[in-house]
Amino acid sequence: MSSAVLSEVPLAAAPAQPPALACHVHKFGGSSLADAACIRALAGLVADDARLRPVVVSAMHGTTNALVALADAARGGADWKPGWDVLRQRHLDTASAFEAAPAGSLHAAIEGEFALLADDLQALAGGSGDMAKLDARIHGAGELLSSRLVQAALGPGWQRLDARDVLVVQAGEMGASVDWDASRARLAQWRLANAPRDVVVTGFVARDAQGRATTLGRNGSDYSAAIFANLFDADALTIWTDVDGVLSADPRLVPDAVCLDAMSYAEACELAYFGAKVLHPQTLAPVQGRGVPVRIRNSRNPAAPGTLIAPDSAPAASPVKGLSLVPDVAVLELVGNGLVGVPGMAERMFAALNRAGVSVTMISQGSSEHSICCVVRADQAERGRDAIVAAFADAIVDGQAQGVAVTHDLCVLAAVGDGMVGTQGVAARLFDGLAQARVNIRAIAQGASERNISVAIAQADATRALRAAHAAFWLSPQTVSVGVIGPGQVGKALLAQLAGVLPGLRAQSGVDLRLRGVASSRRMHLSDGALDPAHAVDALRGEAGQPCDLDAFAAHIRASHLPHAMIVDCSASDAVAARYPQWLAAGIHVVTPNKHAGSGDWARYAAIAAARRSGQSRFLYEATVGAGLPVIFTLRNLLDTGDTLHGIDGMLSGTLAWLFNSFDGSRPFSALVREARALGYTEPDPRDDLSGLDVARKLVILAREAGRPLSLDDVAVESLVPEALREVPVEAFLDRLEEMDVPMQARLDAARADGCGLRHIAKLDQGGHASVGVRALPADHACMHTRLTDNLVQFTTARYADNPLVVQGPGAGPQVTAAGVFGDVLAIAHALR
């Protein structure tokens, strides 16, 4: 485990262990031995009441890597002396913190170890002696050195045990195995001669049955600690590292990974096997049979309780406790009709891999037996393929097997937890989370114990898949990469609403909406982290802004390391709407109040629908009709529950609603238009509202939602703008507004003569005829009782034939429109949970 070297570590006492402990083994990794300050702090960490306190140590941080490099240099004929000098000086400098006199016994012992190391390197360079034995001695020298430093730091009374004096192991296919009888006998002799209470033990190193120096393999110091916990009949083992315990995932890939309070041996073994860095896969084997509890703690944060690993663990809120990745693997797949029902096919395949020295990480076979595949290390894939081809050469020649396919650039994602046993839906939740993150699964394996589900996926999808799975099991918030286009009135209102809600939303709903980009028609600002919505527009205008490139914008939002992506288009641009099919097909969810997509070209509308299906993405546009009102939602529910639509009519423009709610003859219509413009109800050019085109777009959107293939050209639209004023500049139009007054007053008088009033109405009848314009309505019509900018939509259906279903409320203004957009954003985010 890598960690920064600390210049000073405060002395902090660990919580006292129960006094009944007869033996408590402590193990310190290299990160806990990074420098003199770290080593000095160990005394406080082992200050418990156990009658026997063996301390097992790794090499100082980075030392083993340096020793391996020295051995490689010596073997390759390179000059190893400079590296040896640097390593020697580092250890002597550290020794000076515990022994002031350079001629003291500690310095002499360090110098002696380096003299032996130099002899071994010289022998390795000369090619003389037992090369394996020399390698083992060189690689294991770090623990010999660190144990002397730790012994000196812990003070008088502490003895030192070179594990090679007692620990006897034998190399095998499954790693180093302990000769327990011989090791126990040797340790008993050592204890009889030394009678220690406190002892520092070298990790990682041992001897074989012939007395030759050997090691337990990389990261073997944890294994050493568990071995000595068994040999010393310990009541407890604490492994001190540089993290607060076992985390639910690699925090470098999942920043929201949580520290687990407790886990079972089985859970820990599964996670360790599948790459969890805090434990070596073999660590638990020596203590598991005796049920010795193991606690993982942080030497730099001793106040943290750490993770307790015991025979069993209490049920957790999530059935999955942790997720791990095994990178750099490949899939070997043997395919053939001749494999079906033939006994021994799997045995022949895996025997061939065993003979070739290829380790199998995962196995998957369908019940049809037509193919069998396994996951192996990428660097062993070609060797494994050749071995299988050789073993099935006869079947391949006869056509009974079609050969062996190799798929590279894969990794394995493993979900682990005792809570998975007997819990329904765990696999479904994992696969759904990966599917929503657009991660394709190449192979699946689950043992009969149900404690682990493993899937092979593309290496390029690794981080996104891990984060998606982590969120799927409620272990972290669901992260959505968000980009906002169009920082106009609605866009600014949306950003303000995001700024006010995001902190609480993450904590309360488990949704992390991460704003990573904002764009206008000309500029964009992209951030690798999260933008503050309150200052996003300022960033767009600042030096960090750049020319807008919608392709680059979308590629940034669809980040490979984040599980989900969403673009919120608050513009009114047809060019932006034209990008929706491309974005949706790429798995980017789209939310918009922009009406061009829903009411524009029919081919593009169909392309959007197809892209949603192919990209498994969502396209929500509630705010295109009725701003924040649930108009589309209501229509969708009616149709989805089997109702039949007969017609739609109502007021779909907040601007026109205000004009006709206010037009009672007491003031000219032109005066009302000027007032509405001053209040911000109209567009800068009021003709955009008075033309009726915006209302027609909304009606087309509703008709299409109801399955009617309607286009704008199919809508009979009445424009309230006199023909003579339609093409003049806006200033001229405003100067000549009074030309509207006489015809509008005449229409109002005629309506009143019939006991009616005027309202601007959009209508879709049962035959599919659509129209938009001013209508005279009786006093008891629902549209005659709206307020100010209210929108009102009536749905006449088979269920609501005599008394139509009405949706009514404010239908204009940036705040309510932004709220409708925000509602769609949250609907997608919550659906991802």
Order of alpha helices (4+ residues) and beta strands (2+ residues): beta-alpha-alpha-beta-alpha-alpha-alpha-alpha-alpha-beta-beta-beta-alpha-beta-beta-beta-alpha-beta-beta-alpha-alpha-beta-beta-beta-alpha-beta-beta-alpha-alpha-beta-alpha-beta-beta-alpha-beta-alpha-beta-beta-alpha-beta-alpha-beta-alpha-alpha-beta-alpha-alpha-beta-alpha-beta-alpha-alpha-alpha-alpha-beta-alpha-alpha-beta-beta-beta-beta-alpha
